[in-house]
Amino acid sequence: MNKMNLPNKLTLSRVIAIPIFIIFFVIGIKNEHIISLVMKIDLFRLFAAIIFVAASITDYFDGKIAREQNLVTDFGKLLDPLADKMLVITALILLTENKEVNYLCTLIVVLRELTISSIRLVALERGIVIAASIWGKLKTASQMVAIILILFNFYTINNFCYYLTYGIFYISTLFVIISLIDYIWKSRDVFKF
């Protein structure tokens, strides 16, 4: 049996981090021990934010290491994008439930990911490879930045920080829509019967 390589371990660590992130986030909602009055953040919320940041960093490094060291595997190709989706959607659902994120934006993200995952499955069956676009990369980067800012309660510092945080968040939602349209256009051959 082959040992799991480093990129796959990093990807798997991202999946394992999700329930830990959920636990700290939920405890942070119920906890009233604020450790920073500047950003109005408590200790458990801080831990949740740090876990999200660490998981987001693994997303960058697992792909980079896999490509540079020629360690790309089928397992990694399948789990890496799934881990990203699970992490982001989990954070958005929790933030939506806590009324920090608009539910419509979260719904758009979930529908986009379900649509693209469905198209990927059909494309895979037909042997069609659909290359990632710059829009998808912009979507992921801006989502991660926006979620991190919200998790650290950066938006509570002052009006500028509020508009910056939610400006990035709404721009990321725009990238979600653009990347979906772009992906559907690039995969139009999948729909030919």
MONOR-V371467 format. One record per residue. N is the residue number from 0. OMEGA is omega as a letter, one per 20 degrees, with the letter a starting at -180 (none if undefined). D_LAST is the distance of its C-alpha to the last C-alpha in whole Angstrom. Layout:
n;omega;d_last
N;OMEGA;D_LAST
N;OMEGA;D_LAST
This chain:
n;omega;d_last
0;a;40
1;r;39
2;r;41
3;a;39
4;a;39
5;r;40
6;r;37
7;r;36
8;r;39
9;r;39
10;r;35
11;r;37
12;r;40
13;r;38
14;a;36
15;a;40
16;a;41
17;r;39
18;r;41
19;r;44
20;a;43
21;a;43
22;a;46
23;a;48
24;a;46
25;r;47
26;r;51
27;r;51
28;a;50
29;a;53
30;a;55
31;a;58
32;a;59
33;r;58
34;r;59
35;r;58
36;a;60
37;a;58
38;r;54
39;a;55
40;r;54
41;a;55
42;a;55
43;r;52
44;r;50
45;r;51
46;r;50
47;a;46
48;r;46
49;r;47
50;r;45
51;r;42
52;a;43
53;r;44
54;r;40
55;r;39
56;r;41
57;r;39
58;r;36
59;a;37
60;a;39
61;r;36
62;a;34
63;a;37
64;a;38
65;a;35
66;a;34
67;a;38
68;r;39
69;a;36
70;r;35
71;r;32
72;r;30
73;r;27
74;r;29
75;r;30
76;a;27
77;a;26
78;a;29
79;r;30
80;r;27
81;r;28
82;r;31
83;a;31
84;a;29
85;a;32
86;a;35
87;a;34
88;r;32
89;r;36
90;a;38
91;r;36
92;r;36
93;r;40
94;r;41
95;r;39
96;r;41
97;r;44
98;r;44
99;a;44
100;r;40
101;a;38
102;a;36
103;r;33
104;r;33
105;r;33
106;r;30
107;a;28
108;a;28
109;r;27
110;r;24
111;a;23
112;r;24
113;r;22
114;a;19
115;r;19
116;r;19
117;r;16
118;r;14
119;r;16
120;r;15
121;r;12
122;r;12
123;r;15
124;a;13
125;r;11
126;r;14
127;r;13
128;r;17
129;a;17
130;r;21
131;a;23
132;r;25
133;a;28
134;r;27
135;r;27
136;r;30
137;r;32
138;a;31
139;a;32
140;a;35
141;r;36
142;a;35
143;r;37
144;a;40
145;a;40
146;r;40
147;r;43
148;r;45
149;a;44
150;r;45
151;a;48
152;r;49
153;a;50
154;a;49
155;a;52
156;r;54
157;a;55
158;r;53
159;a;52
160;r;50
161;a;48
162;r;47
163;a;46
164;a;44
165;r;42
166;r;41
167;a;40
168;a;38
169;r;37
170;r;36
171;r;34
172;r;32
173;r;31
174;r;30
175;a;28
176;a;26
177;a;26
178;r;24
179;r;21
180;r;20
181;a;21
182;r;18
183;r;16
184;a;16
185;a;16
186;a;13
187;r;11
188;r;9
189;a;8
190;r;6
191;a;4
192;none;0
